[in-house]
Amino acid sequence: MTVSEPTVYIDFLCPWAYRGAMWLALVEKAGRIQPTFRFFSLSQNHQARDGAPAPPIWERDLKAKGLPAFLAATAARSQDGAAADRFRLALQRARHEDQLPVDEATTHRLAAELVAGNDEDLALSAHASALGGGRLVVRRELRAFAEEELLGLIEEHLVRLL
């Protein structure tokens, strides 16, 4: 059996991305896929659709909804891939199950502590990232997504489903 390696774009604010990520985690446990998660801002999508000016939101507003969570998850990914995936899931659960503010450092710290257990360095690196460590990587991912124009394809597919 061949293992599929899809790239999945999410926004921590999106409940559909959360539900999809939970489902993909189950499929991954079965050994059928090995997804790579990347980040894209729904705020950017909405503003672009409404005719907002360039540059993109992540270059205009470093505190845009969802961006601090992207930064924390990106920094965690640079530390340890497996732990980073657990951190991403913990952040998504914090937002959608516990209704915690996903962009606040206290939520990042809580998610990092859940993932890292006694590994204080891993816990600190994840929540400290919002100070700048992951910004370049996040900007690169967001720009790549925008340039691929995948969003239009996703919207087109959703319209067909609705």
Kinemage of the C-alpha trace (Angstrom):
@kinemage 1
@onewidth
@group {chain A} dominant
@subgroup {mainchain}
@vectorlist {calphas} color= white
{ca met a 1} P 0.000 0.000 0.000
{ca thr a 2} L 1.244 3.450 -0.911
{ca val a 3} L 1.108 6.150 1.751
{ca ser a 4} L -0.272 9.436 0.469
{ca glu a 5} L 1.479 12.646 1.572
{ca pro a 6} L -1.028 15.466 1.051
{ca thr a 7} L -0.340 19.081 1.943
{ca val a 8} L -3.226 20.465 3.985
{ca tyr a 9} L -3.753 24.199 4.488
{ca ile a 10} L -5.551 25.241 7.673
{ca asp a 11} L -6.534 28.274 9.667
{ca phe a 12} L -6.772 27.701 13.415
{ca leu a 13} L -9.944 29.800 13.465
{ca cys a 14} L -11.825 27.577 11.012
{ca pro a 15} L -14.098 24.910 12.503
{ca trp a 16} L -14.075 22.959 9.217
{ca ala a 17} L -10.277 22.836 9.246
{ca tyr a 18} L -10.465 21.542 12.811
{ca arg a 19} L -12.947 18.808 11.918
{ca gly a 20} L -10.888 17.849 8.888
{ca ala a 21} L -7.684 17.712 10.925
{ca met a 22} L -9.328 15.424 13.494
{ca trp a 23} L -10.494 13.108 10.723
{ca leu a 24} L -7.074 13.161 9.045
{ca ala a 25} L -5.441 12.260 12.383
{ca leu a 26} L -7.546 9.069 12.451
{ca val a 27} L -6.669 8.222 8.849
{ca glu a 28} L -3.007 8.868 9.618
{ca lys a 29} L -3.133 6.457 12.575
{ca ala a 30} L -4.341 3.795 10.153
{ca gly a 31} L -1.146 4.339 8.140
{ca arg a 32} L -2.849 5.513 4.958
{ca ile a 33} L -1.607 9.095 4.833
{ca gln a 34} L 1.135 11.312 6.167
{ca pro a 35} L -0.186 14.865 5.829
{ca thr a 36} L 1.912 17.995 6.036
{ca phe a 37} L 0.048 20.921 7.533
{ca arg a 38} L 0.604 24.460 6.326
{ca phe a 39} L -1.151 27.659 7.294
{ca phe a 40} L -3.291 30.138 5.418
{ca ser a 41} L -5.255 33.055 6.820
{ca leu a 42} L -8.981 33.105 6.199
{ca ser a 43} L -8.818 36.793 7.111
{ca gln a 44} L -6.660 37.286 4.012
{ca asn a 45} L -9.164 35.408 1.895
{ca his a 46} L -12.084 37.475 3.164
{ca gln a 47} L -10.254 40.780 2.776
{ca ala a 48} L -9.028 39.918 -0.725
{ca arg a 49} L -12.567 38.951 -1.733
{ca asp a 50} L -13.785 42.297 -0.384
{ca gly a 51} L -11.155 44.170 -2.424
{ca ala a 52} L -8.625 44.941 0.337
{ca pro a 53} L -5.406 46.534 -0.892
{ca ala a 54} L -2.062 44.764 -1.148
{ca pro a 55} L 0.144 43.806 0.642
{ca pro a 56} L -1.409 40.715 2.224
{ca ile a 57} L -2.718 40.840 5.765
{ca trp a 58} L 0.284 39.020 7.259
{ca glu a 59} L 2.521 41.836 6.043
{ca arg a 60} L 0.153 44.625 7.161
{ca asp a 61} L -0.965 43.339 10.545
{ca leu a 62} L 1.275 41.028 12.582
{ca lys a 63} L -1.547 40.562 15.081
{ca ala a 64} L -4.161 39.583 12.497
{ca lys a 65} L -6.539 36.896 13.710
{ca gly a 66} L -4.841 33.518 13.557
{ca leu a 67} L -1.334 34.780 12.768
{ca pro a 68} L 0.096 34.426 16.321
{ca ala a 69} L -1.141 30.804 16.349
{ca phe a 70} L 0.530 30.231 12.954
{ca leu a 71} L 3.774 31.636 14.363
{ca ala a 72} L 3.673 29.420 17.448
{ca ala a 73} L 2.934 26.285 15.411
{ca thr a 74} L 5.693 27.114 12.917
{ca ala a 75} L 8.233 27.541 15.712
{ca ala a 76} L 7.152 24.239 17.254
{ca arg a 77} L 7.600 22.555 13.855
{ca ser a 78} L 11.192 23.809 13.681
{ca gln a 79} L 11.906 22.126 17.034
{ca asp a 80} L 10.484 18.646 16.563
{ca gly a 81} L 8.185 17.417 13.787
{ca ala a 82} L 6.160 14.873 15.794
{ca ala a 83} L 5.774 17.195 18.774
{ca ala a 84} L 4.833 20.025 16.399
{ca asp a 85} L 1.951 18.009 15.006
{ca arg a 86} L 0.709 17.282 18.530
{ca phe a 87} L 1.083 21.005 19.310
{ca arg a 88} L -0.979 21.950 16.244
{ca leu a 89} L -3.699 19.518 17.296
{ca ala a 90} L -3.575 20.847 20.879
{ca leu a 91} L -4.006 24.414 19.598
{ca gln a 92} L -6.925 23.379 17.406
{ca arg a 93} L -8.568 21.573 20.338
{ca ala a 94} L -7.955 24.575 22.605
{ca arg a 95} L -9.815 26.777 20.118
{ca his a 96} L -12.667 24.486 19.114
{ca glu a 97} L -13.240 22.277 22.167
{ca asp a 98} L -12.179 24.505 25.054
{ca gln a 99} L -13.056 27.852 23.384
{ca leu a 100} L -9.695 29.335 24.400
{ca pro a 101} L -8.238 32.361 22.559
{ca val a 102} L -5.894 30.646 20.126
{ca asp a 103} L -3.783 33.765 19.513
{ca glu a 104} L -2.816 34.375 23.145
{ca ala a 105} L 0.521 33.306 24.608
{ca thr a 106} L -1.207 31.652 27.569
{ca thr a 107} L -3.016 29.285 25.193
{ca his a 108} L 0.230 28.567 23.315
{ca arg a 109} L 1.923 27.816 26.622
{ca leu a 110} L -0.889 25.494 27.717
{ca ala a 111} L -0.792 23.597 24.412
{ca ala a 112} L 3.006 23.357 24.555
{ca glu a 113} L 2.897 22.038 28.120
{ca leu a 114} L 0.341 19.394 27.123
{ca val a 115} L 2.605 18.272 24.292
{ca ala a 116} L 5.993 18.647 25.970
{ca gly a 117} L 5.161 17.349 29.418
{ca asn a 118} L 8.369 17.926 31.361
{ca asp a 119} L 10.352 19.282 28.394
{ca glu a 120} L 10.522 22.929 29.471
{ca asp a 121} L 12.657 23.950 26.455
{ca leu a 122} L 10.056 22.684 23.979
{ca ala a 123} L 7.247 24.356 25.909
{ca leu a 124} L 9.055 27.701 26.024
{ca ser a 125} L 10.121 27.655 22.373
{ca ala a 126} L 6.580 27.150 21.102
{ca his a 127} L 4.988 30.008 22.948
{ca ala a 128} L 7.942 32.398 22.596
{ca ser a 129} L 7.851 32.084 18.812
{ca ala a 130} L 5.200 34.744 18.420
{ca leu a 131} L 7.969 37.232 19.161
{ca gly a 132} L 9.430 36.615 15.742
{ca gly a 133} L 11.044 33.213 15.256
{ca gly a 134} L 8.515 31.810 12.804
{ca arg a 135} L 7.443 34.930 10.890
{ca leu a 136} L 9.574 34.352 7.809
{ca val a 137} L 8.439 30.746 7.424
{ca val a 138} L 4.788 31.661 7.945
{ca arg a 139} L 4.994 34.479 5.397
{ca arg a 140} L 6.606 32.090 2.899
{ca glu a 141} L 3.824 29.516 3.426
{ca leu a 142} L 1.041 32.082 3.205
{ca arg a 143} L 2.481 33.613 0.049
{ca ala a 144} L 2.965 30.182 -1.579
{ca phe a 145} L -0.647 29.306 -0.884
{ca ala a 146} L -1.884 32.590 -2.290
{ca glu a 147} L 0.267 32.222 -5.401
{ca glu a 148} L -0.978 28.706 -6.086
{ca glu a 149} L -4.529 30.092 -6.111
{ca leu a 150} L -5.745 26.969 -4.381
{ca leu a 151} L -8.289 28.999 -2.520
{ca gly a 152} L -10.310 29.582 -5.672
{ca leu a 153} L -10.394 25.848 -6.305
{ca ile a 154} L -11.516 25.184 -2.745
{ca glu a 155} L -14.265 27.794 -2.951
{ca glu a 156} L -15.408 26.395 -6.291
{ca his a 157} L -15.608 22.904 -4.773
{ca leu a 158} L -17.510 24.174 -1.712
{ca val a 159} L -20.036 25.948 -3.922
{ca arg a 160} L -20.681 22.668 -5.723
{ca leu a 161} L -21.175 20.885 -2.393
{ca leu a 162} L -23.619 23.489 -1.134
